[in-house]
Amino acid sequence: MPLPNVANSVVKRLPFLKQTRSRAVAISVCCFLLVLLVRFLYNYIHTWRSTKDGRRLTSRSGSSRASKDKKKHGSGSSGNGSSHSHNHAKSSSSLAKKKTDPTLPTLLMLVGIHGSGKSFWASRYVTIVHKSYVIISSDSIRSRLTGTIEDYSHEDEVEVELLRELQQTLELHRSCILDDCQHNLSAQFRAKVKAVAAQKANCVVKLFSVKPSYAMARIQGAVEEGMVRYKPTIMELEKQVEELAAFEKTYKDDGWIEN
């Protein structure tokens, strides 16, 4: 007998199987509908929460952006204020800094201890920067007066000659470099230089700050290479360092312009 017929005959003979089967179908349908309802509710709640969180996030983002913009604007204003203050201070400093007069020649005085490189710097300066500058050198004057740059026994005459050459050069309206050590470190000599150059030139100073040990090494190296140099003691160099330090504190007040 075919299987469907057997099943039907069994159901006819046992009616409770038919009721159970209907109940099972009904339960299955209810479960299916319940699943659909649960999924619908889940999707609805999830969508609602996502929308709410999105609005909250947007609100926070807007507030944060506004706060950042405000802070940025504030810092920008502060930065502009600082920049303005800095520029104002810089302009004030520039105004306070004395300017050279382009219609006048320049007196460039080199101030530093023995062996600090003043003469070398002067020779390079007139070779590369200003070829029209005249170098007024105490070593040259000393060599001319005594026969050697090592002889410091006629420094009064050297000083007189330095001032004379300076005056002649400025009267010719020529710029010059005053290359000296011992005299340029003297406040009395600098006062005489200012008196000669008054209203005639821009008084500019170039400072050479080196340690005595470095200067001594340069001098020793030059002597070993065969150059005739005055060899100061370390105590002389240390005293010159003190004189240079004192001048560094007052040269602007004395009317000198830093190179």
C-alpha positions as CSV (number, residue, x, y, z in Angstrom):
1,M,0.0,0.0,0.0
2,P,1.3,3.5,-0.8
3,L,2.7,5.5,2.1
4,P,0.2,8.4,1.9
5,N,-2.7,6.1,2.1
6,V,-1.3,4.4,5.1
7,A,-0.8,7.8,6.8
8,N,-4.4,8.8,6.1
9,S,-5.8,5.5,7.3
10,V,-3.8,5.9,10.5
11,V,-5.1,9.4,11.1
12,K,-8.7,8.3,10.5
13,R,-8.4,5.5,13.0
14,L,-6.6,7.8,15.5
15,P,-8.4,11.2,15.5
16,F,-6.2,12.6,18.4
17,L,-3.3,12.5,16.0
18,K,-5.2,14.9,13.7
19,Q,-5.9,17.3,16.6
20,T,-2.2,17.2,17.7
21,R,-1.2,17.9,14.2
22,S,-3.4,21.0,13.9
23,R,-2.2,22.2,17.2
24,A,1.4,21.8,16.1
25,V,0.7,23.8,13.0
26,A,-1.0,26.5,14.9
27,I,1.9,26.7,17.4
28,S,4.4,26.8,14.5
29,V,2.5,29.7,12.9
30,C,2.4,31.6,16.2
31,C,6.1,31.1,16.8
32,F,6.8,32.3,13.3
33,L,4.7,35.4,13.8
34,L,6.3,36.0,17.2
35,V,9.7,35.8,15.7
36,L,8.7,38.4,13.1
37,L,7.3,40.7,15.8
38,V,10.5,40.4,17.8
39,R,12.7,41.2,14.8
40,F,10.4,44.1,13.9
41,L,10.6,45.5,17.5
42,Y,14.4,45.0,17.6
43,N,15.0,46.8,14.3
44,Y,12.7,49.6,15.4
45,I,14.4,50.1,18.7
46,H,17.9,49.8,17.2
47,T,17.0,52.4,14.5
48,W,15.5,54.8,17.1
49,R,18.6,54.5,19.4
50,S,21.0,55.0,16.4
51,T,19.1,58.1,15.4
52,K,19.2,59.5,18.9
53,D,22.9,58.7,19.3
54,G,23.5,60.3,16.0
55,R,21.8,63.5,17.0
56,R,23.6,63.5,20.3
57,L,26.9,63.0,18.5
58,T,26.2,65.7,16.1
59,S,25.3,68.0,18.9
60,R,28.5,67.2,20.8
61,S,30.5,67.6,17.6
62,G,29.0,70.9,16.9
63,S,29.7,72.1,20.5
64,S,33.2,70.8,20.3
65,R,33.8,72.4,16.9
66,A,32.4,75.7,18.2
67,S,34.6,75.4,21.3
68,K,37.7,74.7,19.2
69,D,36.9,77.6,16.9
70,K,36.4,79.8,19.9
71,K,39.6,78.6,21.4
72,K,41.5,78.9,18.1
73,H,40.1,82.4,17.7
74,G,41.1,83.3,21.2
75,S,44.6,81.9,20.8
76,G,44.8,83.6,17.4
77,S,43.9,86.9,19.1
78,S,46.4,86.1,21.8
79,G,49.0,85.2,19.2
80,N,48.2,88.4,17.3
81,G,48.5,90.3,20.5
82,S,51.9,88.6,21.3
83,S,53.0,89.2,17.8
84,H,51.9,92.8,18.0
85,S,53.7,93.2,21.3
86,H,56.8,91.5,19.9
87,N,56.8,93.7,16.8
88,H,56.2,96.8,18.9
89,A,59.1,95.9,21.1
90,K,61.2,95.1,18.1
91,S,60.3,98.4,16.5
92,S,61.0,100.2,19.7
93,S,64.4,98.4,19.9
94,S,65.2,99.3,16.3
95,L,64.3,102.9,17.0
96,A,66.4,102.9,20.1
97,K,69.4,101.5,18.2
98,K,71.5,104.2,16.8
99,K,71.7,104.4,13.0
100,T,74.7,105.4,10.9
101,D,74.7,108.4,8.7
102,P,75.3,107.4,5.1
103,T,76.6,110.9,4.3
104,L,79.5,110.5,6.7
105,P,82.6,108.2,6.5
106,T,82.9,105.4,9.1
107,L,85.4,104.9,11.8
108,L,85.5,101.2,12.6
109,M,87.5,100.6,15.8
110,L,88.6,97.1,16.6
111,V,88.6,96.3,20.3
112,G,90.0,93.0,21.7
113,I,93.0,91.4,23.5
114,H,96.3,90.5,21.8
115,G,95.9,87.5,19.5
116,S,92.1,87.8,19.1
117,G,92.4,88.1,15.3
118,K,91.8,91.8,14.8
119,S,94.5,92.4,12.2
120,F,93.5,89.3,10.2
121,W,89.8,90.4,10.3
122,A,90.7,93.9,9.1
123,S,92.7,92.6,6.2
124,R,89.9,90.3,5.1
125,Y,87.4,93.1,5.6
126,V,89.1,95.5,3.2
127,T,89.7,92.7,0.7
128,I,86.2,91.3,0.6
129,V,83.7,93.8,2.1
130,H,84.9,97.4,1.7
131,K,88.0,97.8,-0.4
132,S,87.9,101.6,0.0
133,Y,88.5,101.4,3.8
134,V,92.0,102.5,5.1
135,I,93.6,100.5,7.8
136,I,95.3,102.6,10.5
137,S,97.5,100.0,12.3
138,S,99.4,100.6,15.5
139,D,101.7,97.7,14.5
140,S,102.7,99.5,11.3
141,I,103.2,102.8,13.1
142,R,105.3,101.0,15.9
143,S,107.4,99.3,13.3
144,R,108.0,102.5,11.5
145,L,109.0,104.3,14.7
146,T,111.1,101.6,16.4
147,G,112.0,99.2,13.6
148,T,109.9,96.3,15.0
149,I,106.3,95.7,16.2
150,E,107.6,94.1,19.4
151,D,109.1,97.3,20.8
152,Y,106.5,99.0,23.1
153,S,108.9,101.6,24.5
154,H,107.5,104.5,22.4
155,E,103.7,104.1,22.9
156,D,103.1,107.8,23.5
157,E,104.4,108.5,20.1
158,V,102.4,105.7,18.6
159,E,99.3,107.1,20.2
160,V,99.9,110.6,18.7
161,E,100.5,109.1,15.3
162,L,97.4,107.0,15.5
163,L,95.3,110.1,16.2
164,R,97.0,112.2,13.5
165,E,96.4,109.5,10.8
166,L,92.8,109.2,11.9
167,Q,92.2,112.9,11.6
168,Q,93.8,113.1,8.2
169,T,91.8,110.2,6.9
170,L,88.5,111.5,8.1
171,E,89.2,115.0,6.8
172,L,89.6,113.3,3.4
173,H,86.1,111.9,4.0
174,R,87.4,108.3,3.9
175,S,86.3,105.4,6.0
176,C,88.9,103.7,8.1
177,I,89.6,100.8,10.5
178,L,91.5,101.6,13.6
179,D,93.4,98.4,14.3
180,D,95.0,98.4,17.7
181,C,95.0,96.5,21.0
182,Q,96.5,98.4,23.9
183,H,95.3,101.9,23.0
184,N,91.8,100.9,21.9
185,L,91.3,99.2,25.3
186,S,92.0,102.5,27.1
187,A,89.0,104.6,28.0
188,Q,91.2,107.8,27.8
189,F,92.4,106.9,24.3
190,R,88.8,106.2,23.1
191,A,87.7,109.6,24.4
192,K,90.5,111.2,22.3
193,V,89.3,109.2,19.3
194,K,85.7,110.3,19.8
195,A,86.9,113.9,20.0
196,V,88.7,113.6,16.7
197,A,85.8,111.8,15.0
198,A,83.0,114.0,16.5
199,Q,80.6,115.2,13.7
200,K,83.0,113.8,11.1
201,A,82.3,110.1,11.1
202,N,80.1,107.2,12.2
203,C,81.8,105.8,15.3
204,V,81.4,102.0,14.9
205,V,83.0,99.3,17.1
206,K,83.8,95.7,16.4
207,L,84.4,93.6,19.6
208,F,86.6,90.5,19.7
209,S,85.9,88.4,22.7
210,V,88.2,85.4,23.1
211,K,89.7,83.5,26.0
212,P,93.3,84.3,26.9
213,S,94.3,80.6,26.3
214,Y,93.0,80.8,22.8
215,A,94.7,84.1,22.1
216,M,98.0,82.7,23.5
217,A,97.8,79.7,21.3
218,R,97.2,81.9,18.2
219,I,100.2,84.1,19.1
220,Q,102.4,81.0,19.7
221,G,101.4,79.5,16.4
222,A,102.1,82.7,14.5
223,V,105.6,82.9,16.1
224,E,106.3,79.3,15.2
225,E,105.4,80.1,11.6
226,G,108.0,82.9,11.5
227,M,105.8,85.9,12.1
228,V,107.2,88.7,14.3
229,R,104.7,89.2,17.1
230,Y,104.6,90.7,20.5
231,K,104.3,87.9,23.1
232,P,102.2,89.1,26.1
233,T,102.1,87.2,29.3
234,I,99.0,85.4,30.4
235,M,98.5,88.0,33.1
236,E,98.6,90.8,30.5
237,L,95.9,89.0,28.5
238,E,93.7,88.5,31.6
239,K,93.9,92.2,32.4
240,Q,93.0,93.1,28.8
241,V,90.0,90.7,29.1
242,E,88.8,92.7,32.2
243,E,89.2,96.0,30.2
244,L,87.3,94.6,27.3
245,A,84.5,93.4,29.6
246,A,84.2,96.9,31.2
247,F,84.0,98.5,27.7
248,E,81.3,96.1,26.6
249,K,79.1,97.4,29.4
250,T,79.4,101.1,28.4
251,Y,80.2,101.4,24.7
252,K,76.6,102.0,23.7
253,D,76.2,104.7,26.4
254,D,79.5,106.2,25.1
255,G,77.9,106.7,21.6
256,W,79.5,103.7,19.8
257,I,77.5,101.7,17.3
258,E,78.1,98.0,17.3
259,N,79.2,96.6,13.9
